[in-house]
Amino acid sequence: MKGIITAVFLVMTVAGFSQQLTYRSGGTVYEGENKLSSEQVRSVLGNNREALSLYNAGRSKKTWGNVLFYGGTSLVVANLVVGLTKDDTSVSYPGNGYYPSVTSKPTSFTAAIIGGAMIIASIPIKIGYPKKIKSAIAKHNDGLVQNYKPATKTTLVASTSQIGLKIEF
């Protein structure tokens, strides 16, 4: 009997905390086993302003990190493809025109350098955004634990042939 009551109590405690959010890789937030979109997470965090502002800051850091990383990668790839496939030579015929003068200019890799700098700048941003999202989720979950008060109701049940104690969670 003690085991059954303990098991029921533990199941009800877990059910009471089912609103807790968890963070998994890639900035995804789950509620139990359900993946939440960013709008759903914002609606869940709407009651806790501090957690919502931390989550929004983390999401904006993720966006800027992605913009810098993918923008820098595209600049590097585009500049290298153009630089490796373009032949920037010019032919001129000075003097009597029988002996051509061929000049070749090296390709400028300025865009590739700028793209590399953007990729390097994106690394600390992309490393830092999960910390903000995790702290927002932790604040939300701590608020749930602090505000959670089990509403147990105990009543005495009696009939003509039995008497008992009824506990409602």
Residue, then its C-alpha position, 0 to 999 in steps of 0.5 A: m500500500k505504501g508503494i502504491i501511494t508513493a508511486v501515485f505521488l511521484v507520478m503526480t509530481v512529474a505531471g505537475f512539472s510537465q510545463q518545464l522547458t528543455y533546451r536541445s542543440g540548435g536552439t530548439v526548445y522542447e516542452g516534454e517531447n514536443k518541439l516548440s516554435s519560437e513563437q510558442v516559446r515566446s507565448v509560454l515565456g510571456n508571463n516572465r519578462e526577464a526570461l522572455s528578454l533573455y530568450n529574445a536576446g539569444r534568438s537575435k544573437k543566433t540570427w546575427g551569428n547566422v547572418l555573419f557566418y553564412g554571409g562570410t562563407s558566401l563572400v569567400v566562396a564567390n570571391l574564390v570561384v571568380g578569382l580562380t575562373k577569371d583570366d584578367t589579362s590584356v593584350s596591347y600592340p605597342g609600336n608597329g603592332y607585330y609584337p603584342s604586349v600581354t599584361s596580367k593583373p592578379t585577382s583581388f581577394t578583398a571580398a574573401i578577406i572580408g568574408g573570413a573576418m565575418i566568419i571569425a566574428s560569427i564564432p563567439i556570437k554563435i557560441g554565446y547564444p545558447k547560454k542566453i536561451k538556456s538561462a531564459i529556460a532556467k529562469h522560467n523553470d525556476g519560476l515554475v518550481q517556486n510558484y508550484k504549490p500542490a493543491t492536495k485535498t484531503t477528505l474523509v469518506a465514510s459509508t455504511s460499510q467502510i471508512g477511508l481517507k481520500i487524497e486528491f492531487 
